[in-house]
Amino acid sequence: MVRKDYVPEFPDSYLGDKSDDYDSQGWMERNQKKTTMRCIEFLYDKKLGKEDIRKDIPYLLLDLGCGTGFSSEVLLEHGFKVVGIDLLYDMLSKMKKKRDNQHLKDLQLILGDANHLPFRSDVFDHILSVSSYNFILHKKTHTKEKKQQANATAKYINIILKKLGRFIIEFYPKDEEELEIFKKSFIYNGFDGFLIKSNPNQKSGQTFLLLKKNDENSDRDAHL
């Protein structure tokens, strides 16, 4: 049984039998779904703008790093149309079984890399990423290559988002330097927004980024 204070290592902690453990832990499912609910609340945050998003529209959302689908399930329950993408087949296959068994017609699943997204421009209304975005820097050890990767990914995320699209991230940057790399990657690539830390006194740990694609005429009060 996986302990609640267990710190996962990417990708080893999500492969083979460990992906089964991840998907079967009740506390993990509860935590991920609770976090996704919080991300949905942040999606509608008025600081990102009041007039350009509505709760009665079935937006097309990208679930970036969807894993075994805990977050996708919550998004579907809230009426969104969802495309889930994950790099790891062992994780994604769990959600595929759930989709097929439950006949989830508003869910598409794609095996793919967040750093090389296989989507055309202006396709998604909004994007959510729960507990996975920090993995885009996997195997990047030097600050320069971390900045290059973060910038490249943020740039393409801006491309696939529609005008005024929002990107809500819940993730775990390892330190302040890494968090700053992520923040600047969005500032340099056409996003406004702000961050929320679960524990403001922690230098690392659970962090939320609430982002919105820039528009000169939008009503916003959000600055990273």
C-alpha positions in Angstrom: 0.0 0.0 0.0 1.3 3.4 -0.9 1.8 5.8 2.0 0.1 9.2 1.9 3.4 11.0 2.5 5.1 9.1 -0.3 6.9 11.3 -2.8 6.6 9.9 -6.4 9.4 9.8 -8.9 8.5 10.3 -12.6 8.1 8.1 -14.5 9.0 5.1 -12.4 6.2 5.6 -9.8 3.6 5.5 -12.6 4.6 2.4 -14.5 3.5 -1.3 -14.3 2.1 -2.4 -11.0 2.7 1.0 -9.6 0.1 2.5 -12.0 -2.4 -0.1 -10.6 -1.5 1.0 -7.1 -2.0 4.6 -8.0 -5.4 4.0 -9.6 -6.7 1.8 -6.8 -5.9 4.0 -3.8 -9.1 5.6 -2.5 -7.2 8.5 -0.8 -5.4 9.3 -4.1 -8.7 9.4 -6.0 -10.3 11.6 -3.3 -7.3 14.0 -3.3 -7.1 14.3 -7.1 -10.8 14.8 -7.5 -10.9 17.4 -4.7 -8.0 19.2 -6.3 -9.8 19.1 -9.7 -12.9 20.6 -8.1 -10.7 23.5 -6.8 -9.2 24.0 -10.3 -12.7 24.3 -11.7 -13.5 27.0 -9.2 -10.3 28.8 -10.2 -11.3 28.5 -13.9 -14.1 30.9 -13.2 -12.1 33.2 -10.9 -13.2 36.8 -11.5 -9.7 38.1 -11.3 -9.1 36.5 -14.7 -12.0 38.5 -16.1 -15.7 38.6 -15.5 -17.3 38.8 -19.0 -15.6 36.2 -21.1 -16.6 32.9 -19.4 -19.9 31.3 -18.5 -20.9 28.3 -16.4 -23.6 27.1 -18.8 -21.4 26.4 -21.8 -20.0 22.9 -22.3 -16.4 24.1 -23.1 -13.9 21.8 -24.7 -11.1 21.3 -22.2 -7.7 19.7 -22.5 -6.8 17.6 -19.4 -3.0 17.9 -19.6 -1.4 14.9 -17.9 -4.7 13.2 -17.2 -3.1 10.0 -15.8 -5.7 7.4 -14.9 -8.5 9.9 -15.4 -9.5 11.1 -11.9 -9.5 14.7 -13.1 -11.2 13.9 -16.4 -14.1 12.2 -14.6 -14.7 15.3 -12.5 -14.6 17.5 -15.6 -17.1 15.3 -17.4 -19.4 15.4 -14.4 -19.4 19.2 -14.7 -20.5 19.1 -18.3 -17.3 19.8 -20.1 -16.2 18.0 -23.2 -12.7 16.6 -22.5 -9.6 15.6 -24.3 -7.2 13.8 -22.0 -3.6 13.4 -22.9 -0.8 11.6 -21.0 2.7 10.4 -21.8 2.4 7.1 -20.0 0.4 4.2 -21.6 0.2 2.4 -18.2 -1.7 5.3 -16.8 -3.8 6.3 -19.8 -5.0 2.7 -20.3 -6.8 2.8 -17.0 -8.9 5.7 -18.1 -9.5 4.1 -21.5 -11.1 1.1 -19.7 -13.3 3.4 -17.6 -14.3 5.3 -20.7 -15.3 2.2 -22.6 -17.1 0.6 -19.6 -19.0 3.8 -18.8 -19.6 4.8 -22.5 -18.2 8.3 -21.9 -19.0 9.9 -25.3 -17.6 13.3 -24.4 -14.1 12.0 -23.7 -11.2 11.5 -26.1 -7.9 10.1 -24.9 -4.5 10.6 -26.6 -1.1 9.1 -25.8 1.2 12.0 -26.2 3.8 14.3 -24.7 3.0 17.7 -23.1 6.2 19.0 -24.6 5.1 18.0 -28.1 1.3 18.5 -28.2 -0.3 17.1 -31.3 -3.0 19.7 -31.7 -3.8 22.5 -34.2 -4.0 26.2 -33.2 -7.1 27.7 -31.4 -8.7 24.3 -30.6 -9.3 24.3 -26.9 -11.5 26.7 -24.9 -9.5 26.1 -21.7 -6.9 23.7 -20.3 -6.4 22.1 -16.8 -3.4 20.3 -15.5 -3.5 18.5 -12.2 -0.4 17.3 -10.4 1.7 16.8 -13.6 3.0 20.0 -15.2 6.3 20.0 -13.3 7.1 16.8 -15.1 7.7 18.7 -18.3 11.2 19.4 -16.9 11.9 15.8 -16.4 15.6 15.1 -17.1 16.4 18.8 -17.4 19.2 19.5 -14.9 20.6 22.9 -15.9 18.7 26.1 -15.5 19.2 27.1 -19.2 17.6 23.9 -20.5 14.8 24.2 -18.0 14.0 27.7 -19.2 14.1 26.6 -22.8 11.7 23.7 -22.2 9.3 25.7 -20.1 9.2 28.5 -22.7 8.7 26.1 -25.6 5.8 24.4 -23.9 4.1 27.6 -22.8 4.5 29.0 -26.3 2.6 26.1 -27.8 0.0 26.0 -25.1 -0.8 29.6 -26.1 -1.1 28.5 -29.7 -3.7 25.7 -29.0 -5.8 27.9 -26.7 -8.6 29.9 -28.2 -8.8 33.7 -27.6 -9.1 34.5 -23.9 -8.6 30.8 -23.1 -7.7 29.9 -19.5 -5.0 27.5 -18.2 -5.3 26.3 -14.6 -2.3 24.4 -13.2 -1.9 22.6 -9.9 1.6 21.3 -9.6 4.6 20.9 -7.3 7.7 22.9 -8.4 10.6 21.7 -6.3 11.9 25.2 -5.3 11.5 28.9 -5.8 13.9 29.0 -8.7 11.8 26.4 -10.6 8.6 28.2 -9.8 10.1 31.4 -11.2 11.1 29.6 -14.4 7.5 28.4 -14.9 6.0 31.9 -14.1 8.4 33.7 -16.5 7.7 31.1 -19.3 4.0 32.2 -19.2 4.8 35.9 -18.9 7.1 35.7 -22.0 4.5 33.7 -24.0 1.4 35.7 -23.8 -0.3 35.0 -20.5 -1.6 37.0 -17.6 -2.5 35.5 -14.2 -1.5 34.9 -10.6 -0.4 32.1 -8.3 -1.9 30.6 -5.1 0.1 28.5 -2.7 -1.6 26.1 -0.4 1.0 27.1 2.3 2.3 30.6 1.6 5.3 29.9 4.0 6.5 27.0 2.0 9.1 27.5 -0.7 7.9 24.4 -2.5 4.8 22.2 -2.3 1.3 22.5 -3.8 1.0 25.5 -6.1 -1.8 26.8 -8.4 -1.2 29.0 -11.4 -4.3 30.7 -12.7 -3.5 31.9 -16.3 -5.3 33.6 -19.1 -4.3 34.1 -22.7 -3.5 37.8 -23.3 -5.9 40.1 -25.0 -5.4 43.8 -25.1 -9.1 44.6 -24.7 -10.0 42.0 -22.1 -11.4 42.9 -18.6 -8.7 41.5 -16.3 -7.0 42.2 -13.0 -4.4 39.5 -13.0 -0.6 39.8 -13.1 2.0 37.2 -12.4 
